[in-house]
Amino acid sequence: MAKVKITLPDGSIKEYDAGITVEEVAYSIGTGLGRAAIAGKINGNPVDLNTTINSDVELSIITLDSREGLDIYRHSAAHIMAQAVKRIYGNVKLAIGPAIEDGFYYDFDLEDRLSQEDFDRIEKEMRKIIKEDLPVTRKVMGKEEAIKLMKEIGEEYKVELIEEMEDEEVSFYEQGEFIDLCRGPHLPSTGRLKAFKLLNVAGAYWRGDENNKMLQRIYATAFARQSELEQYLERLEEAKKRDHRRLGKDLDLFSFHDEGRGFPFIHPKGMVLRNELIDFWKKEHRKAGYEEVLTPIILNQSLWQQSGHWEHYQENMYFTEIDDELHSIKPMNCPGGILIYKSKMRSYRDLPIRMAELGLVHRHEKSGTLHGLMRVRNFTQDDAHIFCLPSQIVDELTGVIKLVDTIYNAFGFNYSVELSTRPENSMGSEEMWDLATGALKEAIEKNGLAYEINEGDGAFYGPKIDFHLEDSLGRTWQCGTIQLDFQMPERFDLSYVGEDGKEHRPVMIHRAIYGSLERFMGILIEHYGGAFPAWLAPVQVKILPVSDDQFSYAEELREKLASKEIRVEVDAANEKLGYKIRQAQLEKVPYMLVVGKNEAENRTVSVRDRREGDLGAMGIAEFKEKVLAEIREKIIK
């Protein structure tokens, strides 16, 4: 019998009879690996466990301990869910059902309106399918045959997908009576699925196009172990409690209104938080050598054509006509900063020039993508544009990285770094892109940062470094970005006079740290659960007089604290002390000062900490210094 040589990830080579399956190889390596295996990779391509090997290959075994394995597991769960829905509702048309970051979803076209009340019934049918332990098998057929099959069973969405495929052969996966268009791989049988949970249902346009039919999307998740599922569901419950949309309303920070969908209204207490973020940002930028600028919100169409936004970003822009000429409401701040640079001749001695701008931008987001402060149609971007000599690139990138670290540390965030490379829809030569990508990589490594490569996700004008914050629930948020740009200086004919007296091209660095001020506020609300550290809290101290007799003393205290710019309120409600304390706790005020007869007579305060409870009596000066030190040092607790 013919033999095949299989090279394993550790470099070792094993010889087997031709026709051996991936699963058999896994068991030959070890019983534990065989039991854990759910798929394999042959020469880098994912395959099913029952795939036969008939030539020399490189092979790795995929298990549930890997991200790739978990995605396969969840994709199989999506098929089981779709099978259950078809069994229950009968006349169901299937759209798509991929694995996603924390689970999976499937889009359905059916007449019945699904709700969470239907989940128990669907989950029960899924458990039945799992118990049946149906083999999952791959079936390959020609494109025309595949279209014919899908038309026969009324799967019009699958027909559309197949018709757009360039491949002449199409693969399906079958389990019992269920068949679905899919590249795979999948679990070998439905019985391998263990822990799963349906989460919610939402509307979703077919292919994300609001001109297409609205489908019903069921979101769900699945884990290898029940304990992991339970931990995830607990995190979800905690995330619901911390949802910035609910807390924004409860804490009177912001609101949204139908008269301006996707446009946030920031309330007075929200403005306190916003202004604290701005003041901190401005202070740190001044220290880092930035000068602040402000550019117009509306600029002529010709500018956006020159910048490339007209060609690459037009569908996300709003337009208006002024003096019979088309103008755009800016979606980005960079062209305005470029015009400031061009306003006069620059010398090599002037560089680097660091322009910082808190610029209001507008982007035409689809209504289905709007989500509280996280995805809005207008927001303030904390941009900066650095114009520098080619020899200054790495030093300037290092300066930005250090500033990012300073600002994120102030909020207690850990972060990870990602280098995004050239996308398909991009401007400029390959040589320029390689030069820019190499400079970003050098700066990251010079600063000792671990990073991952995100192929093809750069901006259309240059590669970028993205910073992903990790919040208190372990979720990540992409906020900061650094983009190295050789294209805009070329398009706008930017120059500086060099030492040789000749004109040269500067390099442009785009960067943001908060990213969007509004979105960063939303992240902070959820990160802290609305219980902001004292320096950020809209109200830092609440004075709680026990009775009307202490109102004058409470007001005296308020004036003394307010004179030191401590944000303080007096609760003058005609309520019992217990109610006032509970109310201040609900408002998540860092400090409560209880003042009764004894405190008024002794000129003291009884201090309650939001987290630690009763701290006992303190003199006014002692308490004042305690709070001021906490604010000054930006202590997080």
N, C-alpha and C positions, 0 to 999 in steps of 0.2 A: 504493500500500500504506500502511496505517495506520502511524503512527510512535509510538514511546514515548520518554519522557525518563527517563534513569537518573541519579540523583544518587549520586555516589561519596563515600567517607568524607572526602575533602579538600574537599568542597563543590562540586566541578566537576560540570557536567551534560553528559551526552552523549546524542545522539539516535540511535536505531536503528530498524530495521524491527521491527514487532510480531512476536512469535514467536521472537525471538532467544533463545538459551540462555545460562545463566550462564557456561558454559565459553567460548562464543563471545565474550562480553563480556570475559572475562579475557584471551583471546588478542588482542583488539582493543586492549587497553591495553598489552600487551607480551608477547612470546613467552615470556620467562622466567616471568612471572606465570601465563600459560596452562599452562605445564608444571608449575608448582608448585601450582596450584589443585587442591583435592580436594572443595570444596563452596562454598556461598555463603550469604549472609544477605540475604533480601528483607524489607525493613521490620522488621528485627530477628529474623526467624524463619529458622533454619537450613534449607537446601534442598539437593537434589542438584545436581550440575553440569549435568545434562541438563534441568533445570527451565526451561520457556519463560516468557518475560516478555511479557505482553500489555497492560500498562497502566503508567502512570508509577509508578516505585518508587524507594526508596533501596536501594542494593546495595553489599555489601562481599564481598570474596573471601576465603575461608578457606584458609589454607595450613598445612603441617605445622610451620611456625615458631611457631604459636600453640598455647596449651593446648587450645583448642576443636578445632583441627585434629588434634592428637595424639589427643584422645579419640575423634574420628570414625574415625581410622585404627585405633585399638585396638578399637573396637567392631566394625569390619569384620573385624579379625583374629579376634574372638570367633566371628563367624559362620563364618569359614573353619575354625576349630577344631571347631565343632559339626558342620559338614558332614563333616569328616574322621572324627570319632567315629562319626557315623551310617553312613558308608560301611564302616567297619571292623567295627562291632559290630551293625549291623542294627537290632535291636529296642531302640531307644533313645528315651526320651521326654525332650523338651527342657523345661527350666524357664526360667531367665533367664540372660543373659550380658552384663552391662554393662562399660563401661570404668570403671576405678577409678584411684586416685592414681598408682600406678606401673605400671599394666598393665591387665589385664582378667581376667575369669573366666567360666566357664560351669558351670551346675549341670545334672547329668544324672541320670536315673533309668534304670539298667540293671542287669542281673543280674551281669555280670562285675565283679569287684572290681578297680578300677584301681589301679595303683601307678606309681612313677617308671620302672619297667622297661618300661612300655607307651609311654613318651613318644617314644622313637625312632621307633616305628611310626606314631604319630599325627603327629609332625612330618614324617615322610616323605610321608604322605598329604596333609598341608597344602601341602608344596612342590609336589606333583603338581597340586593344585587351583590354586595360584598360576601354575604353568606353563601350565595350560589357559586362563588369562586369561579366565575366564568373565565375561560382562557381568553387572553387578548392577543389577537393575531393580525399580522400585517398582510395587506393584500395590495398588489401592484397591478395596474391596468393602463391601457393606452388612454390618451387624453379624450378622444372621441367617445370611447366606451364609458369613461368616467362621467362625461357630461350626460350621456344617455341614461346612465344609472341614476344620477341625481335628479334628472328631470322626471324619471319614472316615479320616484318617491317624493316628489314635490319640494325638493330642497333647492329653491331658487337662488338663495344666497351662496350656496356652495357652487352652483353652476357659474355664477358671476366670477367667483374666485378662480375656478378652474380655467375659464375662458381667458383670463388674463395671464395665466402661467405660460412661461416659455418652454418648460419641460414637456417632452412628448409622453413621458410616463408619469402617472399620478399614484400616490400611495394613500390607502385607507386603513383604518383600524376597526376591527370587528370584535364585539364581545356579546355573545348571545345574539339577540335580534337587532342589536344596535350597530350601526356603521357610521363612521365619521371620517371626513377628509382630514388627513393629518400626516405630517412628515415623521412624527415620533421622535425618539423612541418612547415606549410606555412600560409600565409594570407588566410582568408576564401574565398576571391574572388579577381579577377584581378583588380577590380575597386578600391581596397584599396591603390594601388600604386599611388603616387602623383608626386614627383619630382625626375627625373633621367636624366642622361647624359652619352652617350657613349664617351669614352675618346681616346682610341688608339687601334691599332691592332698589334699583334706581332706573331712571330712563336713560337711554343712550341711543344717539342717532347712528344708523348703519354707516360704518366707516368714518364716524366722527363728523359727518357732513350734515348740517342742520337743514339742508334741502332734501335729505333722504328721510325714510320712515323712522319713527321713534320705536325702538325696541325696548324690551325689559331685560335688565341686567341683574343677575343674582351674583353678589359678592360672597365669597366663602373663604375658608382657610383649612389647611390640613397639616398635621405634624406626624412624625414617626411615632411619638409616644403621647399618651393621654396627659401625662404630667406637663409636657411642653405646651400642649394645647391649652390646658388650664392656666398656665402662667401667662400665655399670650392673651387669653380672654380677660384675665385680671388686669393686664396692662391696658387693654382696650377700655375697660370700665374706668380705670384711672384717667385715661385720655379723654373720655367723655366728660368727667368731672372738670378737667382742665381745659375743655374746648374754649378757645378764645372768643368764639362768637357768644357763647352763654355768659362767660365771665365778663366780656366787654359790656354786655347789657346789665348784668348784676352789679358791676362796679361803676357803671355810668361812665365808661371810657369812650365809646363810639357807637354809631348806629348806621344802618343803611335804610334807604327809602326808595320806593318805587319811582319817585320823580327823578332819580339818578341812579339807575341800577349799575352796580359795580363801582360806584363812586362813594368812598367813605366820608362820613360826617364825624369829625373828631370833637368830642365834648370837652368841657373845661378840665376835668380830671385826666382825660386822655392827653390833652395838651401839656399838662404838667409832665407826664411821662415822656412825651415826644420832645419837649424842650430840654429835659435833662439829658436825653440821648444826644440832642444837637449840641448842647453846651459842652458835654464831654468830648464829642467828636471834634468840635472847633478847637478846644484847648489842646488836644493831642496833635492835631494837624499843625497848629501854630508851632508847637515844640519840634515837629518833624520838618519844618521849613516850607510849609505850603502857604500859598496866598489864596484867599477866597475870591471867587468871581461869581457873577450871575449873568446868565444869558437868556434871551427872549424865549417865550413858550411857542410863538408862531413865527415861522421863517419860510421864505419863498421856495417854491417847488424846485427851482434851479439848484439850490444848495443841496437838496436831498438827492437830486440826480448826480451831482458831482461826487457826493459822499458814497454813492452806491446803495443807499437805503431804498431809493426809488425802485431799483432793480431787484434787490434782495429782501426787502422788508415791507413793501408797499401795502400788502394785505393787512398789516397790523397797524396802519396809520390812519389818522383822522385828517380830513381836509376842509378847507374853507377858501372862499374867494375874496380877495381884497383888491380893489382898483382893477377889476377884470383880470387879475392874475391869480393862479392857483397857489395856495400856501398850505403848509402842513403844520399841524400841532405836533411839536417834537416828540418822537418816541424815545430819543436818546439825546444826551447832552453834548456828545463829542464834536459835531460840526460847529456849534457855537464857540466852544473852546478853541477850535482851530482858527476861527475868524479873529478872536482876540490875539492869538499868536501872530497872525498875519497883519495886525494893525500897525506894526512898525518893523523896521529892520532889526534883526537879532544878530548878536555876535557870539562866537564860541565862549566868550567870557561870561555871557548871560546864562549859559546852560549849566546845570539843568534848571528848567523852569517848571515848578510844580503848582498847577492850578487846581484848586479844590472847589467843587460846586455842589450844593444841595439843590438840585434842579428838579422841578416838577415836570414829569413826563406823562404822556397819555398813550395807551396802546389798546387797539381794538381787539379785546379778548372776546371769545364766543361766550354767550350767556351760560352755556352748560359747564364751562370751566371755572366760573367765578366761585370763590370760596372765602368768605369773610375777608380779613385783611391779607390772607395768604395769596390770593389771586384777585386783583382789582384792575380797574381800567385807568386809574390815574394814581400815581405814587411818586414819592420823592426819592430820587436815586442819589446816594452819597458818592457822587463821581469825583474822580480826580484825573487829570491828564498831565502827564509828565513829558516834556520835550527835552531830549538829551542827546549828547554825542554818542556815537556807537561805542566808544571806549567806556562810557558811563553806564551802559545797560545793566550789567550784573550788579554793580553797586546800588543802582536805583531800585532794582528788583529786590535786593536784600533789604533796603530801607523799607519798602512796602511790606515785605514779609514780617519784619520786626514790628511795624505799626499794627498789622493785623493781629499779631500775637499779643501785643499790649492791650488792645481793645477787647479781644475775646476773653482774655484772662480776667478782665474787670467784671465780667458777668459769670465767671466760673465755667466757661465752656471748654470742653476738649474738642479738638477738630482733627480732621484728616485732610489730605491733600491729593488732588487729582490733576494730571496734566492732560489736556484735551488737544488733539491734533487736527490736521486739516480736514474740513468737511468737503463733501462733493460740490456743494454750491458755494464756491469761494472765489476770491480775487487774488491775482498775483502769481508769480512764477514759483515753481517748485524749489528753486534755489533760495529765494527769499523765505519761503516757509521753513525750509530746513535750517536756515540761519536763525530764524526766530525761535523755532522749537528747541534748537540746541542751547540758545541763551537761557530760556526758561528752565531747561533741565539743569544747566550749570548752576543757576541761582538756587534751585531747590536743594541740590546736592551740597552746595557750598554751605548752606544753612542746616545741614544734617537732618532734613525732613524725609521721612518715609513717604512714598507716593505711589499711585497707580496710574497707568496709562489708560485714557479713555479715547480710543481711536475714533477719529472722524467727528468729534463733537466740539471742535473749536468754533470761534466766531467766523463770519464769512470773510473778515479782513485779517485774521491772525489767530495763532494758537493761544491757549490761555491756561492759567493755573486756577483751579476752583478750590475753595475751602468749604468743607462740609462740617457744620457744627453738630455735636451730639448733645441732645437735651437730657433732662433728668429721667425721661422714660426710655432712653436708649435709641430714640429716633434721630435720624440725621436730616439736616436741612442745608441745602447749598445756598450760601450767602455771599461770601467774599469772592472776588475774581480779579485776576491780573491778566491783561491781554496785551501782548506785544505786537505792535502794528507798524509795518513798513509801507502799507498800502495808502493810508490816508495822507501821509506827508507827500507821497508821489502824486496822488490825485489832486491835491490842493496846492501843489508846487511850493511846499514849505521849504524855507532855506535859512541858513545862518552863514555869517562871514567867518571863515576859518582863520587859523594863524597865517595861512598863506595868502590871505586877502581875497580868496575866491569863495564863491557860494557853494555850500554843501547841504545835503539833506539831513535834517534831524530825524531821530527815531522817536516814535510816540508810544507811550505806555498808558493804556486805559486801566483804571482800577476802581473797585468799590469794595467797601468793607461790610457795612450793614447790608448792602445790596439794595434793598428797598426799605425805607424807614418804616413804612406801614407794616410790611411783612415781618420785619425784625421785631416790631412791637407785638405782633401776633405770636411770634415764637417765644418772646420773653413772657408773655401772659401765660402760655402753656407750660413753659419751662419752670416758672415759679408757682404755677397754679394760682396766679393773681396775688400771691403773697410776696410782693416785691421787697427787696432789701431796702433799708431805710432811705438810702440816697435816691432811689427811684420812686418810692411810694408817693402817690398823689397827696395823701394825708399821712404825715409822719407821726403825729401825736394827736390823740383825742382826749380831751379833758371831760371827765364825768363827775359833775357835782351830784352829791347824794340828795340834796334838797335845794329848794329855792334860796335858802339862807346862804348857800355857798356860791351863788352865781357871781357876785361881785368879785370874790377871790378867784374864781375860775377865769373871769374876764381879765383880771390883773395878770394871771399866769399866762394867758394867751398872748397878751401884749408883750410880755417879757420874752417869750419864746419866739414870737413872730419878729421881734426886733433883731434877732440873730438869724433871720431868714429860715427858721424852722417852720415847716408847713403844719399848722395846728388849727384844730376846730374845737368848739365847745358844744357838747350835746345838751341842749337846753330843753329837751323834750320832757313833758310831765309824765315820766315813767319811772318805775323802780330801777334800782341800781343793776340788778341782775339782767334786766332787759337791755339796759344800755351797754353792759359788757358784751352780751351776746351779739348785739347789733354791731358793735365795733369789731368783734371777731369776724362776723360775716363780711364786713367791709375790709377785712384783712389789714387793719391799721397796725403798724409795728408796735406802738406803745400807747397804753391807756393810763391816764393819771386820774385816780380816784381821789376826790377831795370832799371830805366830810368835816364835821365840827372840829375834830382834833387837828386835822391837817391845816385848816384855816387858822386855828389858834396858834399852832407851832410853826406856821409858815413853811410847811413841808408838802410833799406829795406822796401818795401811796402808788407805787409803780407796778403795772402789770405788763409783762412781755407777751406778745402775740403767741409765741411758741412755749416759753418757759413758765408762763403763769405769773403768780404773785412774786415780786422781787422785794417787797417790803417798803418801808418809808425811806425817803431820800430828801436831802435839802434841794432847793430849787437850783442852786449853782451846780451841785454835784450831778443832778440829772441832766442839766443843760450841757455840761461838758461831755457827759457820756454819749448823748445823742449826736452832738457836733463831731466828736471823734469818729463815731460810727459812719456818719455821712462823709466826713473828710477822707477817711481811709477806704471808703466803699466796701465796707465789710459785708460779706454774704453769710447769712445764717438761717 
